[in-house]
């Protein structure tokens, strides 16, 4: 079974105004909740966020997901739970990372050009 990591802001939560005061203010990105359920039917899935996982988990719970919060005191090395979403701020091993701000690495020349084009 493979594991998939999904970013929260901009991928699950619409995040149209940026960080603002840290409030989770927007509805889900259209199709995000259904996509998470589809992924969860075939993979272990965790939500990777720069936010406090304790803040994100209740939002996901309110949208019908059962969550597990990864606290930094846990020595979790990976996630292979099916049917529940782990919410973490630590990058755990995964087969794929779904993120709205990623630059896919293929080689350093291309990567440096893509980063330069961000400006």
C-alpha positions in Angstrom: 0.0 0.0 0.0 1.3 3.4 -0.9 1.1 6.6 1.1 0.1 10.0 -0.3 0.7 13.3 1.3 -1.7 16.2 0.6 -1.0 19.9 1.5 -3.7 21.7 3.3 -3.7 25.4 2.3 -4.4 25.9 -1.4 -5.1 22.2 -2.0 -7.8 21.2 0.5 -8.6 24.7 2.0 -9.1 27.4 -0.7 -6.8 29.9 1.1 -7.7 32.8 -1.2 -6.5 35.5 1.2 -3.2 33.9 2.3 -2.3 33.5 5.9 -4.2 36.6 7.2 -4.4 36.0 11.0 -4.0 32.3 10.8 -7.8 31.6 10.7 -9.0 28.8 8.5 -11.6 31.0 6.8 -12.3 29.5 3.4 -14.4 26.6 2.2 -12.8 23.5 0.7 -11.3 23.7 -2.8 -14.0 22.4 -5.2 -13.6 18.6 -5.5 -11.0 18.4 -2.7 -13.1 16.5 -0.2 -14.2 13.9 -2.8 -10.6 13.6 -4.0 -9.4 12.9 -0.4 -12.1 10.2 0.0 -11.0 8.6 -3.3 -7.4 8.7 -2.3 -8.2 7.2 1.1 -10.0 4.3 -0.5 -6.8 3.2 -2.1 -3.9 4.7 -0.1 -2.8 5.7 3.3 -3.2 9.6 3.2 -1.8 12.3 5.5 -2.3 16.0 5.4 0.9 18.0 5.6 0.6 21.5 6.8 2.7 24.4 8.1 -0.2 25.2 10.5 -0.6 23.7 13.9 -2.1 20.2 13.2 -4.4 20.8 16.2 -6.0 23.7 14.3 -6.4 21.8 11.0 -7.9 18.5 12.4 -11.1 20.0 13.7 -11.8 21.7 10.3 -11.3 18.3 8.6 -13.5 16.6 11.3 -16.2 19.1 10.6 -16.1 18.1 6.9 -16.7 14.5 7.7 -13.2 13.0 8.1 -11.8 11.0 11.0 -8.4 12.5 11.9 -5.4 11.6 13.9 -3.2 14.5 15.1 0.6 13.9 14.9 2.1 15.5 17.9 5.8 16.2 17.9 6.1 14.0 21.0 5.2 11.0 18.9 8.1 9.3 17.3 6.1 8.4 14.2 8.3 7.5 11.2 5.6 6.9 8.7 1.9 6.7 8.1 0.1 3.6 6.8 -3.3 4.1 8.4 -6.3 3.4 6.2 -9.6 5.2 6.7 -8.3 8.0 8.8 -6.4 11.1 7.9 -3.2 11.9 9.8 -2.6 15.6 10.2 1.0 16.5 10.6 3.5 19.4 10.2 6.3 16.9 9.6 7.3 15.6 6.2 6.9 11.8 6.5 7.8 9.4 3.7 5.2 9.2 0.9 5.0 7.9 -2.7 3.6 11.3 -3.8 3.3 14.8 -2.3 0.4 16.8 -3.6 1.1 20.5 -3.2 0.1 23.7 -4.9 3.5 25.3 -4.6 5.8 22.5 -5.6 8.7 22.6 -8.0 9.2 19.1 -9.3 12.9 18.2 -9.2 14.3 16.6 -12.3 17.8 18.2 -12.4 19.4 21.2 -10.9 19.6 23.4 -14.0 15.8 23.0 -14.7 15.0 23.5 -11.0 17.0 26.7 -10.7 15.3 28.1 -13.9 11.9 27.3 -12.5 12.7 28.9 -9.2 14.1 32.0 -11.0 10.9 32.2 -13.0 8.8 32.5 -9.8 9.9 36.1 -9.3 
